[in-house]
Amino acid sequence: MIRPTQLRRLQIGLSIVELMVALALGLLLMTGVIQVFLSSRQTYSANEAMGRMQENGRFALEFIARSARQAGYVEPIYMSGKPLPLVRPACAGLPGTIPTTLCTTQGAGSGSDSVGFVMQPSVTDGARRDCLGNTIADDDVLIINHFEIIPATGTQPAALGCRAYKFNGTNPDGWTSGPAAQELISGVDSLQILYGITTAGDSRSANQYVSADRVTDWNKVRAVRIAVLANSVDNLTPAPANRNFALLDAAPLAIADNRARQIFTTTIQLKNTD
């Protein structure tokens, strides 16, 4: 038989001191868990943003380089087969110029350049397409893929855009305007172009790269060097340090926000030219 005094002893719980110690230890453990969680979340967000920045830069170069490699290409079976002359018209005047291999517009200071490449698009997946993915129904059509930077608006970051024109060869001024520039890759702040010219030695290789305004003879252009400044689109926490970005020979570009940025560069030889 349990005596009353023994029953009272069995019913005794935690003292207030023991409860306070347990709460303090629990809070310490929870603080550590929360810090680990927040750190992991921050690391994941940063890695995701950096991965997106890398993807933006690589895809932007790939879109432009694909057109640059085909610049001046004409299939002999449908046209004369003779490469287009490398005479630069101003992109600002399109449509309304006779097709040449490329056109370019040079930005002032740190402003972005634009560039357009003319070609007969090759057949991909059973169809000929322009930079916007539009199907080119006729085989005897030249197109120009014109790449430019679409400025940022509000919270929408700047982007690499393209507008497409086509020329059917029956009208000397027969460029048909495509839609307004449409976004290809979000998170691209700047586009800069240099042109490789040959001044000595091998006439098919470039030994000097200059901006469009310094090209005195476009028949000596043998390559294009392309640089883009890509960003992470999403903000990083903590914010990266502010810095200036110098793309090729353009003036440094200063951008102050919470996005990560990186410069991507490639060089493409022009092979389908006179």
FENBELFEN-V140224 format. One record per pair of residues at least 24 apart in sequence whose C-alpha atoms are under 8 Angstrom apart, sorted by the first residue. I is the first residue (numbers start at 1). J is the second residue. D is the distance in whole Angstrom. If there is no record, write none. Layout:
BEGIN
((I & J & D) (I & J & D))
END
This chain:
BEGIN
((42 & 237 & 7) (45 & 236 & 7) (46 & 236 & 6) (46 & 237 & 8) (49 & 232 & 5) (49 & 233 & 7) (49 & 234 & 6) (49 & 235 & 8) (49 & 236 & 7) (49 & 260 & 8) (50 & 232 & 6) (50 & 260 & 7) (51 & 232 & 8) (52 & 232 & 6) (52 & 233 & 8) (53 & 187 & 7) (53 & 230 & 6) (53 & 231 & 5) (53 & 232 & 4) (53 & 233 & 7) (53 & 260 & 7) (53 & 261 & 7) (53 & 262 & 7) (54 & 230 & 8) (54 & 262 & 8) (56 & 185 & 6) (56 & 186 & 7) (56 & 187 & 7) (56 & 188 & 7) (56 & 230 & 6) (56 & 231 & 7) (56 & 232 & 8) (57 & 188 & 7) (57 & 228 & 7) (57 & 229 & 7) (57 & 230 & 5) (57 & 262 & 8) (57 & 263 & 8) (57 & 264 & 6) (58 & 264 & 7) (59 & 185 & 7) (60 & 160 & 7) (60 & 184 & 8) (60 & 185 & 6) (60 & 188 & 8) (60 & 228 & 7) (61 & 226 & 7) (61 & 227 & 8) (61 & 228 & 7) (61 & 264 & 8) (61 & 265 & 7) (61 & 266 & 7) (63 & 131 & 8) (64 & 147 & 7) (65 & 268 & 7) (67 & 117 & 6) (67 & 131 & 8) (67 & 145 & 7) (68 & 117 & 6) (68 & 224 & 8) (68 & 268 & 7) (68 & 270 & 7) (69 & 268 & 7) (69 & 269 & 7) (69 & 270 & 6) (69 & 271 & 7) (70 & 117 & 8) (70 & 118 & 8) (70 & 119 & 6) (70 & 121 & 8) (70 & 272 & 7) (71 & 101 & 6) (71 & 102 & 7) (71 & 117 & 5) (71 & 118 & 5) (71 & 119 & 5) (71 & 270 & 7) (71 & 271 & 8) (71 & 272 & 6) (71 & 273 & 8) (72 & 100 & 7) (72 & 101 & 5) (72 & 102 & 8) (72 & 117 & 8) (72 & 118 & 6) (72 & 119 & 5) (72 & 120 & 8) (72 & 271 & 8) (72 & 272 & 5) (72 & 273 & 6) (73 & 118 & 8) (73 & 119 & 5) (73 & 120 & 6) (73 & 121 & 8) (73 & 272 & 5) (73 & 273 & 8) (74 & 119 & 6) (74 & 120 & 5) (75 & 120 & 7) (78 & 139 & 7) (78 & 140 & 6) (79 & 140 & 7) (82 & 274 & 8) (83 & 272 & 6) (83 & 273 & 5) (83 & 274 & 5) (84 & 272 & 7) (84 & 273 & 6) (84 & 274 & 6) (85 & 219 & 8) (85 & 273 & 6) (85 & 274 & 5) (86 & 218 & 6) (86 & 219 & 6) (86 & 221 & 8) (86 & 273 & 6) (86 & 274 & 7) (87 & 218 & 6) (87 & 219 & 7) (88 & 218 & 7) (91 & 115 & 7) (91 & 116 & 7) (94 & 175 & 8) (94 & 177 & 8) (95 & 165 & 7) (95 & 173 & 8) (95 & 174 & 8) (95 & 175 & 5) (95 & 176 & 7) (95 & 177 & 6) (96 & 173 & 5) (96 & 174 & 7) (96 & 175 & 6) (97 & 172 & 8) (97 & 173 & 6) (97 & 175 & 7) (98 & 172 & 6) (98 & 173 & 6) (99 & 167 & 8) (101 & 273 & 7) (104 & 212 & 7) (105 & 212 & 8) (106 & 211 & 8) (106 & 212 & 7) (106 & 213 & 8) (109 & 250 & 6) (109 & 251 & 5) (110 & 250 & 5) (110 & 251 & 5) (110 & 252 & 6) (110 & 253 & 6) (111 & 190 & 7) (111 & 250 & 8) (112 & 148 & 8) (112 & 149 & 7) (112 & 190 & 5) (112 & 191 & 5) (112 & 192 & 6) (113 & 148 & 7) (113 & 190 & 8) (113 & 191 & 6) (113 & 192 & 5) (113 & 193 & 6) (114 & 146 & 7) (114 & 147 & 6) (114 & 148 & 5) (114 & 149 & 7) (114 & 191 & 7) (114 & 192 & 8) (114 & 193 & 8) (115 & 146 & 6) (115 & 147 & 5) (115 & 148 & 7) (115 & 193 & 8) (116 & 144 & 6) (116 & 145 & 5) (116 & 146 & 4) (116 & 147 & 6) (117 & 144 & 5) (117 & 145 & 5) (117 & 146 & 7) (118 & 142 & 7) (118 & 143 & 6) (118 & 144 & 4) (118 & 145 & 7) (119 & 143 & 6) (119 & 144 & 7) (130 & 164 & 6) (131 & 162 & 7) (131 & 163 & 7) (131 & 164 & 7) (132 & 162 & 7) (132 & 163 & 7) (132 & 164 & 7) (132 & 182 & 8) (132 & 184 & 8) (140 & 168 & 7) (140 & 169 & 8) (141 & 166 & 7) (141 & 167 & 6) (141 & 168 & 5) (141 & 169 & 7) (142 & 166 & 6) (142 & 167 & 5) (142 & 168 & 6) (142 & 169 & 8) (143 & 167 & 6) (148 & 181 & 8) (148 & 191 & 7) (149 & 188 & 7) (149 & 189 & 7) (149 & 190 & 6) (149 & 191 & 7) (150 & 181 & 8) (150 & 183 & 7) (151 & 189 & 8) (157 & 186 & 7) (157 & 187 & 6) (157 & 188 & 8) (157 & 189 & 8) (157 & 233 & 7) (158 & 186 & 7) (158 & 187 & 6) (158 & 188 & 6) (158 & 189 & 5) (159 & 183 & 6) (159 & 184 & 7) (159 & 185 & 6) (159 & 186 & 4) (159 & 187 & 5) (159 & 188 & 5) (159 & 189 & 6) (160 & 184 & 6) (160 & 185 & 5) (160 & 186 & 6) (160 & 187 & 8) (160 & 188 & 6) (160 & 189 & 8) (161 & 185 & 7) (186 & 233 & 7) (187 & 230 & 6) (187 & 231 & 5) (187 & 232 & 6) (187 & 233 & 5) (188 & 228 & 7) (188 & 229 & 6) (188 & 230 & 4) (188 & 231 & 6) (189 & 228 & 7) (189 & 229 & 5) (189 & 230 & 6) (189 & 231 & 7) (190 & 228 & 5) (190 & 229 & 5) (190 & 230 & 8) (191 & 226 & 7) (191 & 227 & 6) (191 & 228 & 5) (191 & 229 & 7) (192 & 226 & 6) (192 & 227 & 5) (192 & 228 & 6) (192 & 247 & 7) (192 & 248 & 7) (192 & 250 & 7) (193 & 224 & 7) (193 & 225 & 6) (193 & 226 & 5) (193 & 227 & 7) (193 & 248 & 8) (194 & 224 & 6) (194 & 225 & 5) (194 & 226 & 7) (194 & 248 & 7) (195 & 221 & 6) (195 & 222 & 8) (195 & 223 & 6) (195 & 224 & 5) (195 & 225 & 6) (196 & 221 & 6) (196 & 222 & 6) (196 & 223 & 5) (196 & 224 & 6) (196 & 225 & 7) (197 & 221 & 4) (197 & 222 & 6) (197 & 223 & 7) (198 & 222 & 7) (211 & 249 & 8) (219 & 274 & 8) (222 & 269 & 6) (222 & 270 & 5) (222 & 271 & 8) (223 & 267 & 7) (223 & 268 & 6) (223 & 269 & 4) (223 & 270 & 5) (224 & 267 & 6) (224 & 268 & 5) (224 & 269 & 6) (224 & 270 & 7) (225 & 265 & 7) (225 & 266 & 6) (225 & 267 & 4) (225 & 268 & 6) (226 & 265 & 6) (226 & 266 & 5) (226 & 267 & 6) (227 & 263 & 7) (227 & 264 & 6) (227 & 265 & 4) (227 & 266 & 7) (228 & 263 & 6) (228 & 264 & 5) (228 & 265 & 7) (229 & 261 & 7) (229 & 262 & 6) (229 & 263 & 5) (229 & 264 & 6) (230 & 261 & 6) (230 & 262 & 6) (230 & 263 & 6) (230 & 264 & 7) (231 & 259 & 6) (231 & 260 & 6) (231 & 261 & 4) (231 & 262 & 7) (232 & 259 & 6) (232 & 260 & 5) (232 & 261 & 6) (233 & 259 & 6) (234 & 259 & 6) (235 & 259 & 5) (235 & 260 & 8) (236 & 260 & 7))
END
